[in-house]
């Protein structure tokens, strides 16, 4: 139960990180 929560949070964190990198790289203009 706890491990599933951490795993889902880990994936969400990296998705957020990728979005930030793409924005800083100018890949997403908005």
Residue frames as a rotation matrix with the C-alpha (Angstrom) as fourth column:
UNK 1
0.575 0.818 0.000 0.00
0.818 -0.575 0.000 0.00
0.000 0.000 -1.000 0.00
UNK 2
0.594 -0.431 -0.680 2.72
0.031 -0.832 0.554 2.44
-0.804 -0.350 -0.481 0.99
UNK 3
-0.459 -0.837 0.298 5.00
0.320 0.156 0.934 1.29
-0.829 0.524 0.197 -1.82
UNK 4
-0.089 0.514 0.853 2.27
0.996 0.046 0.076 1.85
0.000 0.856 -0.516 -4.40
UNK 5
0.854 0.420 -0.308 1.77
0.455 -0.890 0.046 5.38
-0.254 -0.179 -0.950 -3.10
UNK 6
0.186 -0.878 -0.442 5.50
-0.084 -0.462 0.883 6.12
-0.979 -0.127 -0.160 -3.34
UNK 7
-0.519 -0.393 0.759 5.73
0.642 0.407 0.650 4.62
-0.564 0.825 0.041 -6.83
UNK 8
0.323 0.730 0.602 2.82
0.940 -0.320 -0.117 6.70
0.107 0.604 -0.790 -8.16
UNK 9
0.863 -0.052 -0.503 4.25
0.143 -0.929 0.342 9.81
-0.485 -0.367 -0.794 -6.53
UNK 10
-0.137 -0.990 0.032 7.64
0.181 0.007 0.984 9.05
-0.974 0.141 0.178 -8.05
UNK 11
-0.353 0.081 0.932 6.18
0.922 0.201 0.331 8.82
-0.161 0.976 -0.146 -11.55
UNK 12
0.717 0.683 0.142 4.18
0.694 -0.718 -0.047 12.03
0.070 0.132 -0.989 -11.05
UNK 13
0.554 -0.590 -0.588 7.33
0.075 -0.668 0.741 13.79
-0.829 -0.454 -0.326 -9.85
UNK 14
-0.494 -0.806 0.326 9.32
0.393 0.127 0.911 12.80
-0.775 0.578 0.254 -12.94
UNK 15
0.018 0.579 0.815 6.46
0.995 -0.090 0.042 13.77
0.097 0.810 -0.578 -15.25
UNK 16
0.905 0.292 -0.309 6.44
0.358 -0.915 0.184 17.19
-0.230 -0.277 -0.933 -13.61
UNK 17
0.137 -0.950 -0.280 10.22
0.077 -0.272 0.959 17.37
-0.988 -0.153 0.035 -13.92
UNK 18
-0.452 -0.273 0.849 10.05
0.806 0.282 0.520 16.55
-0.381 0.920 0.093 -17.63
UNK 19
0.533 0.733 0.423 7.46
0.832 -0.544 -0.105 19.29
0.153 0.408 -0.900 -18.14
UNK 20
0.776 -0.312 -0.549 9.75
0.051 -0.836 0.547 21.82
-0.629 -0.452 -0.632 -16.45
UNK 21
-0.272 -0.944 0.188 12.74
0.274 0.111 0.955 20.76
-0.923 0.311 0.228 -18.55
UNK 22
-0.208 0.268 0.941 10.71
0.976 0.125 0.180 20.98
-0.069 0.955 -0.287 -21.76
UNK 23
0.828 0.561 -0.010 9.46
0.561 -0.828 -0.008 24.44
-0.013 0.001 -1.000 -20.81
UNK 24
0.492 -0.726 -0.481 12.95
-0.074 -0.585 0.808 25.69
-0.867 -0.362 -0.342 -19.97
UNK 25
-0.466 -0.691 0.553 14.25
0.463 0.342 0.818 24.21
-0.754 0.636 0.160 -23.24
UNK 26
-0.511 0.341 -0.789 11.65
-0.641 -0.763 0.085 26.17
-0.573 0.549 0.608 -25.16
UNK 27
-0.984 0.158 0.086 10.09
0.179 0.802 0.570 22.92
0.022 0.576 -0.817 -26.36
UNK 28
-0.055 0.997 -0.061 6.71
0.992 0.062 0.114 24.11
0.118 -0.054 -0.992 -25.04
UNK 29
-0.912 -0.214 0.351 5.81
0.211 -0.976 -0.047 27.74
0.352 0.031 0.935 -25.65
UNK 30
0.075 0.990 -0.119 3.10
0.656 0.041 0.754 29.03
0.751 -0.135 -0.646 -23.37
